[in-house]
Amino acid sequence: MHVLRRNWILVVAMTLLGLLAGGSASVLAKPAYTAQTQLFVAIQSSGSVLELQQGNTFSQARVQSYVKTVASPAVLQPAIDDLGLAITAEELASRVKASSEINTVLIDIAVVDQSPVQAAAIAQAVANSLIRTVDSLERPKAGGTSPIGLSIIKPAKAPTSPSSPNTRMNLLAGFAIGLALGLGAAILRATMDTRIRNEGDLRRVTDAPLLGGISYDQEASKNPLLTQSPPQSPRAESFRQLRTNLQFANVSGHARSVLVTSSLPGEGKSTTATNLSIAMAQAGLSVCLIDADLRRPMVNEYLGLDRNAGLTTALLGTADVTELLQSWGEDSLFVLTSGQIPPNPSELLGSDEMKQLVARLEHSFDAVIIDAPPLLPVTDSAVLSQHVGGVVVVAGSQKLRYQDLEKALAALAMVGSNVLGVVLNRIPAKGPDSYTYSYYSHDNAHVASSGDSIRAAAKQKRRRSADGSVTRSATFYPGNRVAEHQK
């Protein structure tokens, strides 16, 4: 049923094509008419009841031989000569059909022709020729009359309606054939399709937790940010659910830095990393988003920030990271853009400077989200994954194939990375592969305001310590300098 729901358009299309083919066959085929006649086989001599019964048994045994004789040239050629037809006996035999029911002495002859009058004439001529042929074959060589006599009990009449094409039968046959072909094509397509579409397909590749599914939104290409979507839209709920599930996946709290990557380009890793950072900041956490995709940086474009000075600037020691962080939005979200694109991204991301930078930011922020390049084209993410607490792999639904995800996860396993889970991106909101369910309406203003109050309370609670314990918080002064304070 899942295969049918996924490929129902293909099944319906093939079924409609079958109906169209059946209807076209009925329209294009020339009409043919069938004329029928019936003969009775009888014993010529009379006698006692026993003799009549024996004669009836004899005639029944001979009837099947007479049926076979109808298609012979001995019967058909005289009929052709009588009517003056310009065909051979073999050609006429393909249009003549003789039959007889078991335990009867009746012979039915049917003739098909494009002319109803000619069909009746041929049937009548074949019946007369059969009578003469049987009389000649059964007549004793010593002379005398034939013991078997055939007589026509149902003369042939010109039919008033064509016997073919049978429009209803052709439509039914076209429907059945089209449906069978559609089902076969759907099963074949499902068998050969290796694209990951839902959680079931994901489980064929890995047992890693499914952290969430991001529903597909047509407006996401124009408005990719979480803040550009309605607060209770399925897309916004998806990122909030991802934020919650990521906290459960990191229940021990060891992974304060999370690397977000994908197998191939175009799966939505950058938008996922950016919106995950926004969702965490809205929950009252201090978040640092690092654009470590030093080949195709996109975070600065999504957030509208300057990337001339950023991660590469800090790694080269030109400026301190506290001077390079850029504040974004009303929450505690700070962004370290990529900086200038270097010729050696893998070496920079795998250096000790990068390791120390991540550790320093982990010490200053509640969460550090790193947008990294795809795993398969380059080795940047595999190298960088050794410096972070955990890795989240974004899988583009309807696009990524099993073998690509297997290779990407194998690359992470080879370097001993801590894979926290997988995020399915661009999942259809409806249909067999849908993942999310909408509960709240987009206009639920009081729910949105309640969520804002909760987030504000969470910020205040995080900055308070009623028992006098030591807590860390990130304070950002003008110029984006980070300083740690103890309360």
N, C-alpha and C positions, 0 to 999 in steps of 0.2 A: 504494500500500500504506500509506503514511503517513496518507492521508486515511481509509482504511478502519480503521486502528488507532485513529485519533482519534474516529471516529464509528461504531464497531462497535455500540454500544448502539442507535443510531438505525436502523442497517441490520437488526439482529436484530429490533427492535420492529416495523418495517414488514413484515418477512418473516412474523413471527408473526401480525400483523394480516391479511396476505394469506391465510395458512392458515386463520385463524378465519373470514374471509369466505367462503372456499371451502367450509369445513365447514358454515357456517350456510346457505349456498345449498343444499347437499345435504339438510340436515335440513328446511328450510322448504319446499322445492319439493315439489309434489305428484307422486307417481310416475306415469309414463306408460308405456304398453305399445305395442309395435310388432308388428303381424301382417303377414306377407309371403305373397305368392302369386306364381306364375310361369306365364307363358303361352308357347306355342310357335306361331310363325307358319309356315305351310306353304302350298305350292301345291296346289290341289285337283286339277288335271289331271295325268295320267301321260303319259309319252312316252319318247323316247330319252334317252340319257345327256346329250347336248348340250342337249336341251330342259330336262332337270331342272337342269343346271348354270346355264342362263340363268334358269330360274325361281327358283333359289336366290339368284342375284345380284339379281334383281328384288325378292324378298321382303326381302333385307337392306337394300336401298335404301328400302323402304317402312316398315321397322321404326321408324326414327327419327320418321317422321310419326305412327305409332301412339302412340309414347311421348308426343309433344306432345298428342295427342288425349285422353289420359287425364285431363288437368286441365281439359278443356272441359266446359261445362254439358251438352252432348249426351251425355256419358258419366256425369257425376256426378248429374245431376238424376234420371234413372231409378233410380239406386241409392238416392238419398234417398227417392224415392217407394216403392220396394220395401220399405225398412226402416222407413218412417214417421218419419224423423228430422226434428227441429224446427230445422234449420239450412239455410242457403242453399248454393248450389253454390260460391260464392266462399269461404265459410267452410270448406267441406269440402276445397276445393282446397289450402288451407294445411296440411292434415293428410295429404294424399296425395302420395306421391312415386313417380314412374315412371322407370325407367332401363333401359338396354340396353348391353351390352358391344359393342365394335366387332367387325364380321365375325361376328356371331352373329344368330340369329333368335329370341332369347329376350328376353322383356320381364318385368322384375321390378316388382311393385307393392307398396309398403309403406304401411301406414296406421297413424297414431299416435292413440291414444285413452287416456283415463284408465281405461277398462274393457277388460280383455283380451278378453272375449267379444265386446264390441261392435267392437273393433278387427278381430277375425277376420271378423266378419259384414260389416263395411264393405268389407274387402279382397276378400272373395268376391263381394260385390254389384257392386263396381266392375269386377272381372275379367269377370263375366258381362255387365255393361252394355257393356264394351269389345268383347266378342265380337259382340254384337248390332249395335253401332254400326259396326264395321268391315265386317261382313257387309252392312249396309245401304248403306254408302258405296261399297264395291267392287262391288256387284251392278250388272251392265250395265243401262242404261236400257231397252234393247230387250227385256229379260227374260232369264231364265235364272239360274243360280247364280253366286255370287261366286267369282272365281279364287283368292281368298285365304281361308284358314281359320285361325282361332285356336282353340287348345284349351288347357285348364288342365292343366299337368303337375305342379303342386305346389299342392294346395289349401291355403287359409289355415287355420291352427290358432291357438287361443287361446294366447298366450305364458304361460309359467309365472313369469317374472321380469320386472321393469320394465326398460325400456331407458334410462330416465332417471329421476332424476338419476344421472349417473356420478360417484360419490363420489371415486374415484381421480383421474379427470380434473379434477374441480373442485379437489381439493387441489393437484394439480400446477400447475394454472392459477393458483390463489391464491398458491402459493409463488413461481412465476415472476414474477407481477405485483408481489407484495409486495417481492421481492428487487430487481426493477428500480426500483421506486419508492424503496426504501431507498437504493440506490446513487445514484440521481438526486438525492435529497434530501441525501445526504452530500456529493456534489460541489458542489451548489448552496450548501450551508452553508459548505463550505470556501472557495468562491469569494467569497461575500459577507462572510465573517467577517474583519474587519480587526484582530482582537485579536492581540497579540504573545504567542506561547506558548513559542517556543524560539529557538535561535540562528539558524535558517533564516529565521524571520520577522523577527528583528532585522536581518539582513543586507539585507533589502529596504528598510530605512530608512536605515541608516548603516553605514559601514565602521569605526567606532570600535571599539577592542578590547573584547572581552567579558572583563571582569576576573574574573568568576565567576558562579556560579549558586547562590543560596541555596535549599536544598530546603524544601519546605513541611512544617511540623510543626504538628499539631493542638494541641499543648501550648504553642506559641509565644505565643498570646494570653494565657495565664495566666502562663507563665514565659518572658518575652521575652529574657532575658539569656543570654549565652554561658556564664556560670558556672553557670547553672541547668540546663544540658543535660549529659548524660554526656560525658566527655572525648572519646570516640571516636565520638560520634553523627554522622550525616550532616550535621546542622546545624552542629555545632562544626567539623567538617572543612571545611565550606563557607566559614566565616569565616577559617579559617587559610589556605585556598587563596586567598581574596580578598586577604588580607594579603600573601601571597607574590607574587601577580600584580601587585599595586599597586606593589611594589618594583621589579619588572621594567619596569612602565610608566613609572616615575620613575627609570630607571637613571642618568640624569644627576645626580639629586639636587637639582635646582633647586626642585622642588615640595615644600617642607617643610610647607606648609599645604595641606590638601585640603578642599574644600567638597563636602559630600554633599547632593544635592538630588534632586528627582523632577519629573515633569511635572505630576502631579495629587496631591491629598491621598489618603492611604490606601494608598500603594504600599510603605510600610515603610522610608522613608528614615531616620527617627529611630532605629529599632532597628538598622538597618544601620550608621549612624554610631557608635552606642553600642557595638555588639559589635565593630566594626572597631577602635575605640579599645582595648577590652579585649584583643583578640587581639594588637595591637601591644605593649601593656604587658606581656602575658605573654611576649612574645618578648624582653624586656629593654630595650625602648625607653622613654624618658620621653615621655609623651603628655599633651597638653592637649586636652580635649574642650570645645568651646564650643557652647552652645545658642543659635544665632542665629535661631531661629524665634520671632520676637517677636510672633507672632500666635496660634500654638497650641503653646506650649512643652511638650515631653513628656519631655525627658531627665531632669529632676528627678524625675518620677514613676517612671521606670524604675529609677533609681539610689537613690531614696529620699532625695533631698537637698532642702535649703531653697532656694527661688528668690526670696525677697524681695529679696536683694541679689545682683547678678550683672553681666551684660554692660551693661545699661542704666545701672547705677550707675557702672560704670567709664567709660562713654562720656560721662556727664554730669559727671564729675570729682568726684563726691561722695566716692569712696574709690578708693584705688589698687588695681590689679588683683591685686597680691601679697596683699592682704588679703581678696580675694574668691574666690580659688581654694580649692576643697574637695577634699581627698584622698579617694580611694575605693579600696577593696580593698587587697590586700597588695602589689600591683605599683605602678610609678611612673605611676599614672593620676591626673590632677588635672582637675577639672571646673569650668568657669565657666558657671553656670546663666544663664538669660535675664534674671533680675531682673524688675522691674515692667514690665508690658506698656505701651508708649508709644503715643501717638496717631499718631506719624509714624515707623513702622519703617523705611521706605525711606530717609528722610533720614538717620537715625542710622547705618544700615549702609553708606551711601555716603559718609559724612563722612570727613574727614582723621583724626579721632580713631580711627575704626575701622581705618583703614589703618595708623596708627602702632601701635595695639594688636596687630594681627596680626603686624606686623614685630617687635615686642618679644617676643612669645611665640615666634615662629619662632627668635629668637636664644637663647631659654632652653630650648626643648624640642627633642627629636629629631623630633617630629611634632606638628602641630596639626590636629585634625579638627574641622570646623565643620558642625553640623547647620543647614541653611538651609531656608526655606519652599519650597513647590513653585513651579515656574517659570511655569506658565500663569496661575494665578489672580492672582498679584502679581508685581511686578518686583524684589522684595527680593534674590532669588538672583542675578539678572542683574547688579544693581548691585554686590553683594558679591563676585561672581566676579572682578572686576577687581583685587581686593586680595589674592587668594590665588594660590598657585602652580599649582593644578590643580583640576579639577572632576570629580567622579564622579556620574553620573546613575543613579539607581535606577529600574528599570522593573518594574512589577508584572506578573508573568506572569498570563495569563488575564483581565487587566483592562484594561491599557493598549492603546490602539489606535494604528495606524500614524500617523494624522494628528496625534495628540497628541504623540507622541515627535518627529515632524518639526518641529512648532512649537516644542517645548522646545529642541531642538538648534539651530534657527534663531535663537532668542533669544540663546543663548550665543554663536553665531558672530557675531551682529551686534555684540556688545560685545568681540569678540576674546578670548574665554575659552579657556583651555587645557584641553580635554576629555581627561582621561586614559583614560576608558573608561566602559563601561556595566555595571551589575550587574543580572542578572535575578533577581528576588526571587519567592519562593513558587512555585518550580518543583515539579511533582509528583515524588515520589521514584520512582515507577514509571510505566510507560506510554510512549507514543510521544514525549512532551514532556519526559521525565526528563533530567537533566543530570549529576547526581552518581552515583558508584558507591561503595558501601560495601565496604571491604576489611577494616578492623579490627573486631573485636567490641567491644561496649560494655563488656565486663568485662575488657578487656586491661589489667590493672593495671600490669604491668611496663612496657608501652609508655608509659603515662601518667606513671609515675614517671621513666622515662628522659627524657621530654619536659620534666619539671620540672627535672631536673638540667641539661639543655642550656640551658634558659632562665636558670637561676641562673648557669651559667658565662658566658653571654652578658652578664649584668649586670656580673659581675666584670671581664670583658675590656673592656667599654665604659669602665669607670672606671680602667683601667690604661693607662699609656703607657710602654712599655718603653724607647723611644728618647728620652724626654724631650720629645716634641713637645707642643704646646699643644692641648688638647682641651677642649670645653665640656661641662658637665654642669649639671643643674638640681638645686640643693639646696633642700629645703623645710624651713623652721624652723617651730616652733609659731606659729600664726597664719597659716600658709600664705603666708609671704613667700618670694619667689624671689630668690635671689642667685646670681651667676655666679662661679665659681671657676676658676682656672687651675692646672693641675697641671704 
